[in-house]
Amino acid sequence: MLSIGQVRLPSALVLAPMAGISDMPFRLINRSFWRGLAFTEMISANSLVHGSKKTLKMLSSVADDRPLGVQILGGDPETVRRSVDILSGYDFDIMDFNAACPANKVVSKGKGAALLKEPGRLQQMLSIVVERTQVPVTVKLRTGWDETSVNAVESALRARDAGVKAIFMHGRTRAQRYSGTVDYSIIRKVKESVEIPIIASGDALTPVLISKMFEETGCDGVAVARGALGNPWIFRMTAEHLGGKAAPICPDVREITQTMKEHLALNVAFHGQKAGVMIFRKFFSWYTKGMALKGLKGRAFGAVTWDEMLRLIEEVQVLTTGGECCIPSKHGTRFSEIAALEKKYSGLLKCGIVCERGGEDDV
Ligand SMILES: Cc1cc2nc3c(=O)[nH]c(=O)nc-3n(C[C@H](O)[C@H](O)[C@H](O)COP(=O)(O)O)c2cc1C
């Protein structure tokens, strides 16, 4: 059983934060195959303090979306302090601080992975977060800035000394960004250096690789990121694999297309039709990875309405199984199906910030 501070987690698998990806629909679709800790998208302390509506919407959650952590990005002590005070008004289970983001626009301002070069400042930021919140604080680290400055153990000791309750350890340097191989040995060294839980990250792309991560590093948990893109079944399959099942059950096309429809409906409910469909385009491609679809993916990138995207999902079913298309007529709209999904997810339409203590906010 993985526990972070007083928070006991139902699974050692965590859905990692991914900027531009980890919105509520994405979290909820993954949660239909597993129960465990998920994260919001990375929240800029600066944007939060300035009351950005886009940032506030990223804090939205519902009762089924638990346990939930929020991840903060910041580099200025006062801004970080104020952002934690704002976030303390919300009902998150964990507060994570990002010292791993490799983006130029982030590190050039002394945030994210730039903090790996300044362990003293990293500790100072973490101490501020720990001091200002009641919930357990975690940190996301990389192994170092580049291969000549691998300092994960020092960063981890600083984090522990600041009062952090668990470490998310991405086994790559900032210079590697998301490429190159993951360094299992440095994650193991970090695990052996601190007594707080280590949740390892990096190439957790299949049940076998996740199992390898546990074995090679001795970590307490594994954070799944790219492996969950268009593949929420990775959680179910990994649980089966770790439980000793020889051949975990892969989803069939019907389960894939049904999940795509649910994900699309969640997107439309949460973001509205225009943005919801647009955001779903990349997921269409991820869900159908490896399928021979005769130009369907290109058409998905041009889809604008919910109905259009639903039809393309139906076509996935037809093209991959050779079955009959159940769309009533060439120009007919899937009214009943849309209406049923709309009803199911209507709560999300007026979601606002339902996880804020004391009620909804109109964002
Ligand atoms: C599109 C994308 C966005 C990401 N955004 C964040 C983020 O906001 N915060 C964070 O800590 N890590 C972020 N990550 C890193 C992942 O959480 C994870 O550590 C990394 O992808 C390594 O895991 P993987 O190789 O299994 O994908 C992001 C990764 C991707 C691919």
The ligand as an ORCA input file, in Angstrom:
! r2SCAN-3c Opt
* xyz 0 1
  C       2.781     16.216    -23.028
  C       3.468     16.087    -21.703
  C       3.247     17.030    -20.728
  C       3.878     16.918    -19.486
  N       3.610     17.836    -18.523
  C       4.130     17.670    -17.287
  C       3.773     18.552    -16.232
  O       2.995     19.479    -16.411
  N       4.319     18.333    -15.017
  C       5.200     17.298    -14.792
  O       5.662     17.130    -13.678
  N       5.545     16.470    -15.770
  C       5.023     16.607    -17.009
  N       5.336     15.728    -17.984
  C       6.272     14.626    -17.689
  C       5.536     13.355    -17.309
  O       4.793     13.537    -16.108
  C       6.522     12.191    -17.122
  O       7.371     12.464    -16.039
  C       7.378     11.979    -18.361
  O       6.582     11.996    -19.541
  C       8.119     10.634    -18.277
  O       7.232      9.577    -18.263
  P       6.948      8.675    -19.574
  O       8.286      8.454    -20.236
  O       6.350      7.418    -19.020
  O       6.032      9.456    -20.447
  C       4.751     15.833    -19.234
  C       4.979     14.898    -20.228
  C       4.349     15.008    -21.455
  C       4.607     13.954    -22.498
*
